[in-house]
Amino acid sequence: MPKLSQVLCLAVVLAGPACILSQTTKVEFNPRASYIDVAARRAELKNTKSAPIRAALAQIATCSAQAQVDPPTGPMRIPMHYLHGGHGPTNPAEHAATVPYALFEKRATAGMNQFLATGNHAEAKCAQDQIDRWAQANVLMDYDAVENAQSWYQVEWTLSSIATSESVLLNDAKLDGAETARDVAWMNKVAHRMIGFPVEVTHHNNHHYWRGLAAIATGVVSSDQELFDFGAQAYKDGVNELDQRGAFPKEMARSERSIHYQSFALQPLIPIAEFAERQHVPLYSYASLTGHTIADAIDFLGKAVADPSIVKVYTPEEQMVDADAPDFFAAVEFYAHRYPDRKLPASIADALKKPTFATRLGGSTTEIAGQ
């Protein structure tokens, strides 16, 4: 017999493309309430004595110093990231194909980071103009999630990057209103196409969570309840996946990269909660039927980094732990900022003593939310 949730899911599939098992309360949107309080954070940065934050601020790039990134033309046909399956050797052709997207994210987030730190309008305008160039070219729309899954993945990452950035940029009252409206409308269109493929209903691993972040960030800046609900549900789906140890089972199935993918699944989930909380929806408090919360996933990640052998109950392969990568613990900056008194695993606390960075989360995550 199918579970009740499966029946509900099927009913929703018949009614539409996204499987939303529960809706949040109707949100009175504040599009300028980013995943961080912009004015408060700027004041914190101005007076900070934190060594990691000061180091991060010294490393922030500028949008104006980088070349304008022209939008890609033609259909998106990005080769798969791995040469075979979901782990193992990576595909150099995928890296080459995604260079424009990486440069675009880097330039837009640099301008946003400069604006967040200093209120520099020229840098905010540079970032907005860069986004607008791609918006006017209607990028991120011409692909098929089934025929070319890697293009679908790239859309969720790039949209996460620019929608989170936009949520900060909207706090610059000097930006051209017609331009920002055009860009937000484009992001909204990209987000709805991204979540609209029927395969999304069953494709519930870390990519589902990344689509959730892209959706909720876009939902906030465009005051779109459907996108907001999709993101909030993706967060709940992620927490519901957690096993008794706090691991994501689908990510533990990634062989030598299991610990990497525990981190990668957390990266979008924590900012989803931040966007919800800033719209007065208490998502961090959500617990699964087995009583697990996002804190359990963070704790498991810290334990696994300290002792990779604990994942041998899931996979026998020696782990490729890239905990020194700047994005590995980037999302935890937001959690630690919201809950400064909660003790993190030592492996994470030590890692956060140096700057973190992830363009898919808005660039310098230590600047945005570090302690």
Secondary structure as GFF3:
##gff-version 3
##sequence-region A 1 371
A	DSSP	alpha_helix	4	15	.	.	.	ID=ss1
A	DSSP	alpha_helix	38	46	.	.	.	ID=ss2
A	DSSP	alpha_helix	51	59	.	.	.	ID=ss3
A	DSSP	alpha_helix	92	97	.	.	.	ID=ss4
A	DSSP	alpha_helix	99	118	.	.	.	ID=ss5
A	DSSP	alpha_helix	121	136	.	.	.	ID=ss6
A	DSSP	alpha_helix	149	169	.	.	.	ID=ss7
A	DSSP	alpha_helix	177	195	.	.	.	ID=ss8
A	DSSP	three_ten_helix	198	201	.	.	.	ID=ss9
A	DSSP	alpha_helix	206	221	.	.	.	ID=ss10
A	DSSP	alpha_helix	225	241	.	.	.	ID=ss11
A	DSSP	alpha_helix	249	252	.	.	.	ID=ss12
A	DSSP	three_ten_helix	255	257	.	.	.	ID=ss13
A	DSSP	alpha_helix	258	278	.	.	.	ID=ss14
A	DSSP	alpha_helix	294	306	.	.	.	ID=ss15
A	DSSP	three_ten_helix	308	313	.	.	.	ID=ss16
A	DSSP	alpha_helix	332	338	.	.	.	ID=ss17
A	DSSP	alpha_helix	346	351	.	.	.	ID=ss18
A	DSSP	three_ten_helix	359	361	.	.	.	ID=ss19
A	DSSP	alpha_helix	365	369	.	.	.	ID=ss20
###
